[in-house]
Amino acid sequence: MKSIFLATVTAFILVGCGFPVNPIVSDYNGDSVTIVTSAFSDQKEVKQKTQAEATRICAKGHKKRAEYASTRTNPDTYEQSHLYICLN
């Protein structure tokens, strides 16, 4: 019982503090890029950093910009997958 309580308190503390945004490119095919982040990260910072990373990756494929398309959240891993479309 005590360990469940401590685990719950620890989880709330971690969620309250937030996690640093470390965008990870998980998929790129020249026309789109998927970037994974923690679901516990600050969403405003996530939006800024994933947009910057998607723009950087799309530029490597000679596309001019990255346009946000969607976000999927995996409740089992607490990860979010952000899809960006690479456009000219």
Phi and psi restraints in degrees (range 20) as a CNS / XPLOR table:
assign (resid 1 and name C) (resid 2 and name N)
       (resid 2 and name CA) (resid 2 and name C) 1.0 -65.9 20.0 2
assign (resid 2 and name N) (resid 2 and name CA)
       (resid 2 and name C) (resid 3 and name N) 1.0 -38.4 20.0 2
assign (resid 2 and name C) (resid 3 and name N)
       (resid 3 and name CA) (resid 3 and name C) 1.0 -68.5 20.0 2
assign (resid 3 and name N) (resid 3 and name CA)
       (resid 3 and name C) (resid 4 and name N) 1.0 -34.4 20.0 2
assign (resid 3 and name C) (resid 4 and name N)
       (resid 4 and name CA) (resid 4 and name C) 1.0 -64.9 20.0 2
assign (resid 4 and name N) (resid 4 and name CA)
       (resid 4 and name C) (resid 5 and name N) 1.0 -42.4 20.0 2
assign (resid 4 and name C) (resid 5 and name N)
       (resid 5 and name CA) (resid 5 and name C) 1.0 -62.2 20.0 2
assign (resid 5 and name N) (resid 5 and name CA)
       (resid 5 and name C) (resid 6 and name N) 1.0 -45.6 20.0 2
assign (resid 5 and name C) (resid 6 and name N)
       (resid 6 and name CA) (resid 6 and name C) 1.0 -64.5 20.0 2
assign (resid 6 and name N) (resid 6 and name CA)
       (resid 6 and name C) (resid 7 and name N) 1.0 -39.0 20.0 2
assign (resid 6 and name C) (resid 7 and name N)
       (resid 7 and name CA) (resid 7 and name C) 1.0 -64.5 20.0 2
assign (resid 7 and name N) (resid 7 and name CA)
       (resid 7 and name C) (resid 8 and name N) 1.0 -40.7 20.0 2
assign (resid 7 and name C) (resid 8 and name N)
       (resid 8 and name CA) (resid 8 and name C) 1.0 -65.5 20.0 2
assign (resid 8 and name N) (resid 8 and name CA)
       (resid 8 and name C) (resid 9 and name N) 1.0 -45.8 20.0 2
assign (resid 8 and name C) (resid 9 and name N)
       (resid 9 and name CA) (resid 9 and name C) 1.0 -62.7 20.0 2
assign (resid 9 and name N) (resid 9 and name CA)
       (resid 9 and name C) (resid 10 and name N) 1.0 -42.8 20.0 2
assign (resid 9 and name C) (resid 10 and name N)
       (resid 10 and name CA) (resid 10 and name C) 1.0 -61.5 20.0 2
assign (resid 10 and name N) (resid 10 and name CA)
       (resid 10 and name C) (resid 11 and name N) 1.0 -42.8 20.0 2
assign (resid 10 and name C) (resid 11 and name N)
       (resid 11 and name CA) (resid 11 and name C) 1.0 -61.7 20.0 2
assign (resid 11 and name N) (resid 11 and name CA)
       (resid 11 and name C) (resid 12 and name N) 1.0 -43.4 20.0 2
assign (resid 11 and name C) (resid 12 and name N)
       (resid 12 and name CA) (resid 12 and name C) 1.0 -65.6 20.0 2
assign (resid 12 and name N) (resid 12 and name CA)
       (resid 12 and name C) (resid 13 and name N) 1.0 -37.1 20.0 2
assign (resid 12 and name C) (resid 13 and name N)
       (resid 13 and name CA) (resid 13 and name C) 1.0 -64.9 20.0 2
assign (resid 13 and name N) (resid 13 and name CA)
       (resid 13 and name C) (resid 14 and name N) 1.0 -45.5 20.0 2
assign (resid 13 and name C) (resid 14 and name N)
       (resid 14 and name CA) (resid 14 and name C) 1.0 -63.5 20.0 2
assign (resid 14 and name N) (resid 14 and name CA)
       (resid 14 and name C) (resid 15 and name N) 1.0 -40.6 20.0 2
assign (resid 14 and name C) (resid 15 and name N)
       (resid 15 and name CA) (resid 15 and name C) 1.0 -66.0 20.0 2
assign (resid 15 and name N) (resid 15 and name CA)
       (resid 15 and name C) (resid 16 and name N) 1.0 -40.9 20.0 2
assign (resid 15 and name C) (resid 16 and name N)
       (resid 16 and name CA) (resid 16 and name C) 1.0 -64.0 20.0 2
assign (resid 16 and name N) (resid 16 and name CA)
       (resid 16 and name C) (resid 17 and name N) 1.0 -36.9 20.0 2
assign (resid 16 and name C) (resid 17 and name N)
       (resid 17 and name CA) (resid 17 and name C) 1.0 -76.7 20.0 2
assign (resid 17 and name N) (resid 17 and name CA)
       (resid 17 and name C) (resid 18 and name N) 1.0 -28.6 20.0 2
assign (resid 17 and name C) (resid 18 and name N)
       (resid 18 and name CA) (resid 18 and name C) 1.0 78.6 20.0 2
assign (resid 18 and name N) (resid 18 and name CA)
       (resid 18 and name C) (resid 19 and name N) 1.0 163.3 20.0 2
assign (resid 18 and name C) (resid 19 and name N)
       (resid 19 and name CA) (resid 19 and name C) 1.0 -112.0 20.0 2
assign (resid 19 and name N) (resid 19 and name CA)
       (resid 19 and name C) (resid 20 and name N) 1.0 149.3 20.0 2
assign (resid 19 and name C) (resid 20 and name N)
       (resid 20 and name CA) (resid 20 and name C) 1.0 -64.9 20.0 2
assign (resid 20 and name N) (resid 20 and name CA)
       (resid 20 and name C) (resid 21 and name N) 1.0 148.8 20.0 2
assign (resid 20 and name C) (resid 21 and name N)
       (resid 21 and name CA) (resid 21 and name C) 1.0 -86.8 20.0 2
assign (resid 21 and name N) (resid 21 and name CA)
       (resid 21 and name C) (resid 22 and name N) 1.0 112.4 20.0 2
assign (resid 21 and name C) (resid 22 and name N)
       (resid 22 and name CA) (resid 22 and name C) 1.0 -121.2 20.0 2
assign (resid 22 and name N) (resid 22 and name CA)
       (resid 22 and name C) (resid 23 and name N) 1.0 87.1 20.0 2
assign (resid 22 and name C) (resid 23 and name N)
       (resid 23 and name CA) (resid 23 and name C) 1.0 -65.3 20.0 2
assign (resid 23 and name N) (resid 23 and name CA)
       (resid 23 and name C) (resid 24 and name N) 1.0 129.9 20.0 2
assign (resid 23 and name C) (resid 24 and name N)
       (resid 24 and name CA) (resid 24 and name C) 1.0 -118.7 20.0 2
assign (resid 24 and name N) (resid 24 and name CA)
       (resid 24 and name C) (resid 25 and name N) 1.0 122.9 20.0 2
assign (resid 24 and name C) (resid 25 and name N)
       (resid 25 and name CA) (resid 25 and name C) 1.0 -75.8 20.0 2
assign (resid 25 and name N) (resid 25 and name CA)
       (resid 25 and name C) (resid 26 and name N) 1.0 116.8 20.0 2
assign (resid 25 and name C) (resid 26 and name N)
       (resid 26 and name CA) (resid 26 and name C) 1.0 -102.7 20.0 2
assign (resid 26 and name N) (resid 26 and name CA)
       (resid 26 and name C) (resid 27 and name N) 1.0 -19.3 20.0 2
assign (resid 26 and name C) (resid 27 and name N)
       (resid 27 and name CA) (resid 27 and name C) 1.0 -157.2 20.0 2
assign (resid 27 and name N) (resid 27 and name CA)
       (resid 27 and name C) (resid 28 and name N) 1.0 138.2 20.0 2
assign (resid 27 and name C) (resid 28 and name N)
       (resid 28 and name CA) (resid 28 and name C) 1.0 -151.1 20.0 2
assign (resid 28 and name N) (resid 28 and name CA)
       (resid 28 and name C) (resid 29 and name N) 1.0 129.4 20.0 2
assign (resid 28 and name C) (resid 29 and name N)
       (resid 29 and name CA) (resid 29 and name C) 1.0 -127.5 20.0 2
assign (resid 29 and name N) (resid 29 and name CA)
       (resid 29 and name C) (resid 30 and name N) 1.0 13.5 20.0 2
assign (resid 29 and name C) (resid 30 and name N)
       (resid 30 and name CA) (resid 30 and name C) 1.0 94.8 20.0 2
assign (resid 30 and name N) (resid 30 and name CA)
       (resid 30 and name C) (resid 31 and name N) 1.0 -28.3 20.0 2
assign (resid 30 and name C) (resid 31 and name N)
       (resid 31 and name CA) (resid 31 and name C) 1.0 -112.3 20.0 2
assign (resid 31 and name N) (resid 31 and name CA)
       (resid 31 and name C) (resid 32 and name N) 1.0 -17.7 20.0 2
assign (resid 31 and name C) (resid 32 and name N)
       (resid 32 and name CA) (resid 32 and name C) 1.0 -151.6 20.0 2
assign (resid 32 and name N) (resid 32 and name CA)
       (resid 32 and name C) (resid 33 and name N) 1.0 158.8 20.0 2
assign (resid 32 and name C) (resid 33 and name N)
       (resid 33 and name CA) (resid 33 and name C) 1.0 -137.5 20.0 2
assign (resid 33 and name N) (resid 33 and name CA)
       (resid 33 and name C) (resid 34 and name N) 1.0 137.7 20.0 2
assign (resid 33 and name C) (resid 34 and name N)
       (resid 34 and name CA) (resid 34 and name C) 1.0 -113.1 20.0 2
assign (resid 34 and name N) (resid 34 and name CA)
       (resid 34 and name C) (resid 35 and name N) 1.0 130.9 20.0 2
assign (resid 34 and name C) (resid 35 and name N)
       (resid 35 and name CA) (resid 35 and name C) 1.0 -122.3 20.0 2
assign (resid 35 and name N) (resid 35 and name CA)
       (resid 35 and name C) (resid 36 and name N) 1.0 132.7 20.0 2
assign (resid 35 and name C) (resid 36 and name N)
       (resid 36 and name CA) (resid 36 and name C) 1.0 -106.0 20.0 2
assign (resid 36 and name N) (resid 36 and name CA)
       (resid 36 and name C) (resid 37 and name N) 1.0 136.1 20.0 2
assign (resid 36 and name C) (resid 37 and name N)
       (resid 37 and name CA) (resid 37 and name C) 1.0 -136.7 20.0 2
assign (resid 37 and name N) (resid 37 and name CA)
       (resid 37 and name C) (resid 38 and name N) 1.0 168.3 20.0 2
assign (resid 37 and name C) (resid 38 and name N)
       (resid 38 and name CA) (resid 38 and name C) 1.0 -74.5 20.0 2
assign (resid 38 and name N) (resid 38 and name CA)
       (resid 38 and name C) (resid 39 and name N) 1.0 140.3 20.0 2
assign (resid 38 and name C) (resid 39 and name N)
       (resid 39 and name CA) (resid 39 and name C) 1.0 -70.4 20.0 2
assign (resid 39 and name N) (resid 39 and name CA)
       (resid 39 and name C) (resid 40 and name N) 1.0 -13.4 20.0 2
assign (resid 39 and name C) (resid 40 and name N)
       (resid 40 and name CA) (resid 40 and name C) 1.0 -90.9 20.0 2
assign (resid 40 and name N) (resid 40 and name CA)
       (resid 40 and name C) (resid 41 and name N) 1.0 -5.6 20.0 2
assign (resid 40 and name C) (resid 41 and name N)
       (resid 41 and name CA) (resid 41 and name C) 1.0 -73.2 20.0 2
assign (resid 41 and name N) (resid 41 and name CA)
       (resid 41 and name C) (resid 42 and name N) 1.0 157.0 20.0 2
assign (resid 41 and name C) (resid 42 and name N)
       (resid 42 and name CA) (resid 42 and name C) 1.0 -62.8 20.0 2
assign (resid 42 and name N) (resid 42 and name CA)
       (resid 42 and name C) (resid 43 and name N) 1.0 122.1 20.0 2
assign (resid 42 and name C) (resid 43 and name N)
       (resid 43 and name CA) (resid 43 and name C) 1.0 -67.4 20.0 2
assign (resid 43 and name N) (resid 43 and name CA)
       (resid 43 and name C) (resid 44 and name N) 1.0 -30.7 20.0 2
assign (resid 43 and name C) (resid 44 and name N)
       (resid 44 and name CA) (resid 44 and name C) 1.0 -66.6 20.0 2
assign (resid 44 and name N) (resid 44 and name CA)
       (resid 44 and name C) (resid 45 and name N) 1.0 -43.0 20.0 2
assign (resid 44 and name C) (resid 45 and name N)
       (resid 45 and name CA) (resid 45 and name C) 1.0 -68.4 20.0 2
assign (resid 45 and name N) (resid 45 and name CA)
       (resid 45 and name C) (resid 46 and name N) 1.0 -37.0 20.0 2
assign (resid 45 and name C) (resid 46 and name N)
       (resid 46 and name CA) (resid 46 and name C) 1.0 -58.6 20.0 2
assign (resid 46 and name N) (resid 46 and name CA)
       (resid 46 and name C) (resid 47 and name N) 1.0 -47.0 20.0 2
assign (resid 46 and name C) (resid 47 and name N)
       (resid 47 and name CA) (resid 47 and name C) 1.0 -60.3 20.0 2
assign (resid 47 and name N) (resid 47 and name CA)
       (resid 47 and name C) (resid 48 and name N) 1.0 -43.4 20.0 2
assign (resid 47 and name C) (resid 48 and name N)
       (resid 48 and name CA) (resid 48 and name C) 1.0 -67.2 20.0 2
assign (resid 48 and name N) (resid 48 and name CA)
       (resid 48 and name C) (resid 49 and name N) 1.0 -47.9 20.0 2
assign (resid 48 and name C) (resid 49 and name N)
       (resid 49 and name CA) (resid 49 and name C) 1.0 -72.8 20.0 2
assign (resid 49 and name N) (resid 49 and name CA)
       (resid 49 and name C) (resid 50 and name N) 1.0 -36.3 20.0 2
assign (resid 49 and name C) (resid 50 and name N)
       (resid 50 and name CA) (resid 50 and name C) 1.0 -70.1 20.0 2
assign (resid 50 and name N) (resid 50 and name CA)
       (resid 50 and name C) (resid 51 and name N) 1.0 -36.3 20.0 2
assign (resid 50 and name C) (resid 51 and name N)
       (resid 51 and name CA) (resid 51 and name C) 1.0 -62.8 20.0 2
assign (resid 51 and name N) (resid 51 and name CA)
       (resid 51 and name C) (resid 52 and name N) 1.0 -44.3 20.0 2
assign (resid 51 and name C) (resid 52 and name N)
       (resid 52 and name CA) (resid 52 and name C) 1.0 -63.2 20.0 2
assign (resid 52 and name N) (resid 52 and name CA)
       (resid 52 and name C) (resid 53 and name N) 1.0 -43.3 20.0 2
assign (resid 52 and name C) (resid 53 and name N)
       (resid 53 and name CA) (resid 53 and name C) 1.0 -67.7 20.0 2
assign (resid 53 and name N) (resid 53 and name CA)
       (resid 53 and name C) (resid 54 and name N) 1.0 -41.2 20.0 2
assign (resid 53 and name C) (resid 54 and name N)
       (resid 54 and name CA) (resid 54 and name C) 1.0 -63.7 20.0 2
assign (resid 54 and name N) (resid 54 and name CA)
       (resid 54 and name C) (resid 55 and name N) 1.0 -40.8 20.0 2
assign (resid 54 and name C) (resid 55 and name N)
       (resid 55 and name CA) (resid 55 and name C) 1.0 -63.0 20.0 2
assign (resid 55 and name N) (resid 55 and name CA)
       (resid 55 and name C) (resid 56 and name N) 1.0 -41.9 20.0 2
assign (resid 55 and name C) (resid 56 and name N)
       (resid 56 and name CA) (resid 56 and name C) 1.0 -62.7 20.0 2
assign (resid 56 and name N) (resid 56 and name CA)
       (resid 56 and name C) (resid 57 and name N) 1.0 -45.0 20.0 2
assign (resid 56 and name C) (resid 57 and name N)
       (resid 57 and name CA) (resid 57 and name C) 1.0 -68.1 20.0 2
assign (resid 57 and name N) (resid 57 and name CA)
       (resid 57 and name C) (resid 58 and name N) 1.0 -44.6 20.0 2
assign (resid 57 and name C) (resid 58 and name N)
       (resid 58 and name CA) (resid 58 and name C) 1.0 -62.5 20.0 2
assign (resid 58 and name N) (resid 58 and name CA)
       (resid 58 and name C) (resid 59 and name N) 1.0 -35.5 20.0 2
assign (resid 58 and name C) (resid 59 and name N)
       (resid 59 and name CA) (resid 59 and name C) 1.0 -64.9 20.0 2
assign (resid 59 and name N) (resid 59 and name CA)
       (resid 59 and name C) (resid 60 and name N) 1.0 -29.3 20.0 2
assign (resid 59 and name C) (resid 60 and name N)
       (resid 60 and name CA) (resid 60 and name C) 1.0 -66.1 20.0 2
assign (resid 60 and name N) (resid 60 and name CA)
       (resid 60 and name C) (resid 61 and name N) 1.0 -27.5 20.0 2
assign (resid 60 and name C) (resid 61 and name N)
       (resid 61 and name CA) (resid 61 and name C) 1.0 -94.4 20.0 2
assign (resid 61 and name N) (resid 61 and name CA)
       (resid 61 and name C) (resid 62 and name N) 1.0 16.9 20.0 2
assign (resid 61 and name C) (resid 62 and name N)
       (resid 62 and name CA) (resid 62 and name C) 1.0 68.2 20.0 2
assign (resid 62 and name N) (resid 62 and name CA)
       (resid 62 and name C) (resid 63 and name N) 1.0 24.5 20.0 2
assign (resid 62 and name C) (resid 63 and name N)
       (resid 63 and name CA) (resid 63 and name C) 1.0 -98.4 20.0 2
assign (resid 63 and name N) (resid 63 and name CA)
       (resid 63 and name C) (resid 64 and name N) 1.0 152.9 20.0 2
assign (resid 63 and name C) (resid 64 and name N)
       (resid 64 and name CA) (resid 64 and name C) 1.0 -88.2 20.0 2
assign (resid 64 and name N) (resid 64 and name CA)
       (resid 64 and name C) (resid 65 and name N) 1.0 -28.4 20.0 2
assign (resid 64 and name C) (resid 65 and name N)
       (resid 65 and name CA) (resid 65 and name C) 1.0 -150.6 20.0 2
assign (resid 65 and name N) (resid 65 and name CA)
       (resid 65 and name C) (resid 66 and name N) 1.0 162.3 20.0 2
assign (resid 65 and name C) (resid 66 and name N)
       (resid 66 and name CA) (resid 66 and name C) 1.0 -116.7 20.0 2
assign (resid 66 and name N) (resid 66 and name CA)
       (resid 66 and name C) (resid 67 and name N) 1.0 125.7 20.0 2
assign (resid 66 and name C) (resid 67 and name N)
       (resid 67 and name CA) (resid 67 and name C) 1.0 -110.3 20.0 2
assign (resid 67 and name N) (resid 67 and name CA)
       (resid 67 and name C) (resid 68 and name N) 1.0 128.2 20.0 2
assign (resid 67 and name C) (resid 68 and name N)
       (resid 68 and name CA) (resid 68 and name C) 1.0 -62.1 20.0 2
assign (resid 68 and name N) (resid 68 and name CA)
       (resid 68 and name C) (resid 69 and name N) 1.0 136.7 20.0 2
assign (resid 68 and name C) (resid 69 and name N)
       (resid 69 and name CA) (resid 69 and name C) 1.0 -116.8 20.0 2
assign (resid 69 and name N) (resid 69 and name CA)
       (resid 69 and name C) (resid 70 and name N) 1.0 -49.9 20.0 2
assign (resid 69 and name C) (resid 70 and name N)
       (resid 70 and name CA) (resid 70 and name C) 1.0 -167.0 20.0 2
assign (resid 70 and name N) (resid 70 and name CA)
       (resid 70 and name C) (resid 71 and name N) 1.0 168.0 20.0 2
assign (resid 70 and name C) (resid 71 and name N)
       (resid 71 and name CA) (resid 71 and name C) 1.0 -134.0 20.0 2
assign (resid 71 and name N) (resid 71 and name CA)
       (resid 71 and name C) (resid 72 and name N) 1.0 133.3 20.0 2
assign (resid 71 and name C) (resid 72 and name N)
       (resid 72 and name CA) (resid 72 and name C) 1.0 -116.2 20.0 2
assign (resid 72 and name N) (resid 72 and name CA)
       (resid 72 and name C) (resid 73 and name N) 1.0 137.3 20.0 2
assign (resid 72 and name C) (resid 73 and name N)
       (resid 73 and name CA) (resid 73 and name C) 1.0 -110.3 20.0 2
assign (resid 73 and name N) (resid 73 and name CA)
       (resid 73 and name C) (resid 74 and name N) 1.0 129.8 20.0 2
assign (resid 73 and name C) (resid 74 and name N)
       (resid 74 and name CA) (resid 74 and name C) 1.0 -96.8 20.0 2
assign (resid 74 and name N) (resid 74 and name CA)
       (resid 74 and name C) (resid 75 and name N) 1.0 109.6 20.0 2
assign (resid 74 and name C) (resid 75 and name N)
       (resid 75 and name CA) (resid 75 and name C) 1.0 -70.2 20.0 2
assign (resid 75 and name N) (resid 75 and name CA)
       (resid 75 and name C) (resid 76 and name N) 1.0 -17.0 20.0 2
assign (resid 75 and name C) (resid 76 and name N)
       (resid 76 and name CA) (resid 76 and name C) 1.0 -80.4 20.0 2
assign (resid 76 and name N) (resid 76 and name CA)
       (resid 76 and name C) (resid 77 and name N) 1.0 -33.8 20.0 2
assign (resid 76 and name C) (resid 77 and name N)
       (resid 77 and name CA) (resid 77 and name C) 1.0 -110.0 20.0 2
assign (resid 77 and name N) (resid 77 and name CA)
       (resid 77 and name C) (resid 78 and name N) 1.0 -6.9 20.0 2
assign (resid 77 and name C) (resid 78 and name N)
       (resid 78 and name CA) (resid 78 and name C) 1.0 59.0 20.0 2
assign (resid 78 and name N) (resid 78 and name CA)
       (resid 78 and name C) (resid 79 and name N) 1.0 39.3 20.0 2
assign (resid 78 and name C) (resid 79 and name N)
       (resid 79 and name CA) (resid 79 and name C) 1.0 -115.4 20.0 2
assign (resid 79 and name N) (resid 79 and name CA)
       (resid 79 and name C) (resid 80 and name N) 1.0 151.2 20.0 2
assign (resid 79 and name C) (resid 80 and name N)
       (resid 80 and name CA) (resid 80 and name C) 1.0 -116.9 20.0 2
assign (resid 80 and name N) (resid 80 and name CA)
       (resid 80 and name C) (resid 81 and name N) 1.0 135.5 20.0 2
assign (resid 80 and name C) (resid 81 and name N)
       (resid 81 and name CA) (resid 81 and name C) 1.0 -109.4 20.0 2
assign (resid 81 and name N) (resid 81 and name CA)
       (resid 81 and name C) (resid 82 and name N) 1.0 117.7 20.0 2
assign (resid 81 and name C) (resid 82 and name N)
       (resid 82 and name CA) (resid 82 and name C) 1.0 -104.2 20.0 2
assign (resid 82 and name N) (resid 82 and name CA)
       (resid 82 and name C) (resid 83 and name N) 1.0 121.5 20.0 2
assign (resid 82 and name C) (resid 83 and name N)
       (resid 83 and name CA) (resid 83 and name C) 1.0 -99.6 20.0 2
assign (resid 83 and name N) (resid 83 and name CA)
       (resid 83 and name C) (resid 84 and name N) 1.0 129.2 20.0 2
assign (resid 83 and name C) (resid 84 and name N)
       (resid 84 and name CA) (resid 84 and name C) 1.0 -123.2 20.0 2
assign (resid 84 and name N) (resid 84 and name CA)
       (resid 84 and name C) (resid 85 and name N) 1.0 141.4 20.0 2
assign (resid 84 and name C) (resid 85 and name N)
       (resid 85 and name CA) (resid 85 and name C) 1.0 -100.0 20.0 2
assign (resid 85 and name N) (resid 85 and name CA)
       (resid 85 and name C) (resid 86 and name N) 1.0 131.5 20.0 2
assign (resid 85 and name C) (resid 86 and name N)
       (resid 86 and name CA) (resid 86 and name C) 1.0 -88.1 20.0 2
assign (resid 86 and name N) (resid 86 and name CA)
       (resid 86 and name C) (resid 87 and name N) 1.0 121.7 20.0 2
assign (resid 86 and name C) (resid 87 and name N)
       (resid 87 and name CA) (resid 87 and name C) 1.0 -123.7 20.0 2
assign (resid 87 and name N) (resid 87 and name CA)
       (resid 87 and name C) (resid 88 and name N) 1.0 156.6 20.0 2
